[in-house]
Amino acid sequence: MKSPLEKANGKIVGYDEQRQELLIRVPYSDWHTLTKRQYKTCVVQLVDSRPVSSRQRRCCYALLGAISDETGMGKDPTKEYMKRKFLLEDLEATEEQVFSLATASMSLVCAFQRFLIRFILDWDIPVKFSLLDMVDDVPDYIYSCLRAKKCVVCGREAELHRIDRADEGQRHIESLYEGLEALPLCSEHHTQAHSMSNQAFFNRYHLSGGIILDSSLCCIWDLQHRHRKEV
């Protein structure tokens, strides 16, 4: 029986630069299902085919080690548990699709690494290294730190550092924080950020900038009301 959400594997065979379109060829022999379900559109997932680097694997094992140390589950049980949790919660896949870090695609390993970092931030798991050095997608990491109220540099409890400064006349009235650029920083790094230019701070910690605050982040940081602490 076919899944209601059917998947088909294809291959990129070309790219139209003028139209900026991928040319994809997908083998598909089930004409009956194709016509019955009236397939007209599809979702394409691009898979990074680069080989996974030894650094990428070391990062994943370091993150798994931190989780194992905190939970006491042991390294191998922690690894298998987190892989299954990732498949079920992040990819909505089945446990039968458990992968190996030695042979998985770069796309899958990067997604798993991001999942582990989010788990560590959400559950306040202590680490002996900088998570910033472990990430492949820095903006996603910053967003996760904003959600968890953790310093993007060191992982300690964070304050909100606004990169976009409000006008003086707006400091004591209800202002629209949504759409402003911000970073979560501990008191030490927050003070440091105010002692130098934005670009100098970004360069020091290899950041491309902050994250634009959305309504969800404004709610988490309680930025919906007037007379909040000025940052």
N, C-alpha and C positions, 0 to 999 in steps of 0.2 A: 504494500500500500504506500502510495506516495505521500510525503509530508505536505500539509497545506502551504508551508513555506519552502518550496522546492529550491534546491541549489543546483547550479550547473557550473562545471569548471571549464574555463576557456583560456585563450592565449592572446596576448596583444600582438598583432601582426603588422601594425603600422601606426603612423600619427600624421594627421592632416594639419600642417602648421597654419595654413590660411584660415581654416575653420576652427582650429584648436580642438580637434576631436580625436579621440582614440579609436582605432580600428580594431575590433575584437572578433575573433572567430570562436564560436562555442559549438562543439558537437552536441547534437540533440536529436534523438531518433523517435521519441514518443509523440508522434503526430496527433494521436487521439487526445492526450492530455493537453497539448498545446492549443488545440481548437476548442476543447471543452471548457477550459479555464479562460480562454480568450486572452492569452498573454499578449500584452502590448508594450509593456515597459519592464525594466529589470533594474536591480541594484547591483552595482559593480564594486567589489572590494579589491583594491590593489594590494598585492602581496609583495613585500620587499624580498627580493630573491638573493640579496647579498648574504654570504655566509656569516654566521654568528661569530663574533670575535671572542677571543679568550677573555678580554676585558668585560664584555657583556655578560658572559657566564659568571665571572668572578663577582660582578656586582650583584647578580641574582643570588648567588650563594651567600654573599655577605649579608644581604637583606634577610634571607631565610634563616641564617645563623642568629641574627638579632631576635627574630620572632621565636626561634627555638629556645634561646636562652631565657626569654621572658616567660614563655609558656611551660617550659620544662618537658615538652613533648618528645624531644630528641630530634636530631637533624633529618633523618630519613622520613619518619612519620610526618614531621612538619612540612617537608617538601611535597610529599604526596597529598597531604591535606590541602595545602595552599594551591596546588595545581588543580585539584578537583573543585575547590571553592572558586577559583578564577574562571574555570570553564563554565560552571553552572551560573555564576552571578554576573560575570563580565561579558562572556561570549554567548551565554544562554545555550551552551552546547551540552553534550551528555558526558557522563563519567567515562564512557567507553573510548572517548577520544583523547585520553591522557597522553601527553606528549613528553618527549625527552629534550632536555636543554642542550644535549649534544647534537641533535639532528633537526630541531625545530627551525622554522624560518625566522629571519630577523624581525619581521612584523610581529609574529607571535611572541617572541622573547621580549621585545620592547613593550608590548602590551602587558605581559606578565610582570615585567619590572615595574611599570607604572602602577599596576594593581597592588604589588607588594608595598610600594612607597605610600600609597594612599592608606593601606591597612595599618602601617606603622604610625602614620600621622593620626588617623582616626582613633586608634586605640592607645595612643600616647606611649608607644613602646620605645624604651631608651636605646640609643645606638651610640657606638664609640667612633663614628666617622661622620663626615658631612654628607647628608642626603643630597645636597646640591651637586656634589661630585659624582653622584650615582645616576643622575637623571639623563634621559635621552630627549625628553620634551620639557624644556624649562618652563614655558608658559603654563602648561598643565600642572607642573609641580607647584608653581607659585599660587595658582588657583586653589590647589589642594591645601596649601599652607594657610591661605586666607580662610578656607572653610574650617580648618582645625585650630586657627588662631595660634600658629606656630611660626617662629622666625624663619624666614626663607634661607638665612645664612647658617644659623647654628641650631635651630630646632627648639630653642627655649620659648617660653610663653611670650606671645607677641603683642605689640601695640600696632595700631594702624598708622602707617606713614603715607600721607597723601603727597603724591608727586605734583598734582595740580593744586596750587594754592588758591583758597577762596579769597575773594576781595575782603578787605577789612570790614566793609559795611555788611557783609553777609555772615560774619562770625557769630553773631548772637541772634540770628533769626533762623527759622526752619529753612534749611538749604537743600538743594537737590544733589545729594551725594552720588546718586546713580549716574553713571557715565564718567565719573572721575577716575583717574589713574592712581593706583595705590600699591603698596607693598606691606606685608606683615613683617615687622622687625621687633626684636627684643629691645629693651631700654638701651642697652649698650650700642647696638648697631643703629638704633633709631637716632641716638645722639650723634653718632658718627655720620649718618646720612645728612644731618642738618649742618654738619661742619664742613661739607664739601659740595661741589656741584653734583647734580643728578648724574651727569655722564661720568664723572670721576668715580662715583660710587658704583655705578653699573660696571665700569671697566675693572674695578678692583675685584668684584665678585663674579665677573663674567655673566652679567645679566644684560638682557636686551631692553629692559624696561620693566614697568609694573603691569598690573592687570586692571582693565576697566571694570569698575564695580557694577554688578548687575543687581536686580532687586533681591535676589536670594542672598547675596553677600551683604547687602545693606541690612537685611533682616537679621542675619547672624551677628553682625557687629552693632546692632541696635542703632542704626543711623537714620531712623525714620522720624525722630522727634527733635525738638529744639533744645538748646542748652546742653549739648553733649560736650565732653572734654575735647578741647581743641588739639589737633594733631598737626 
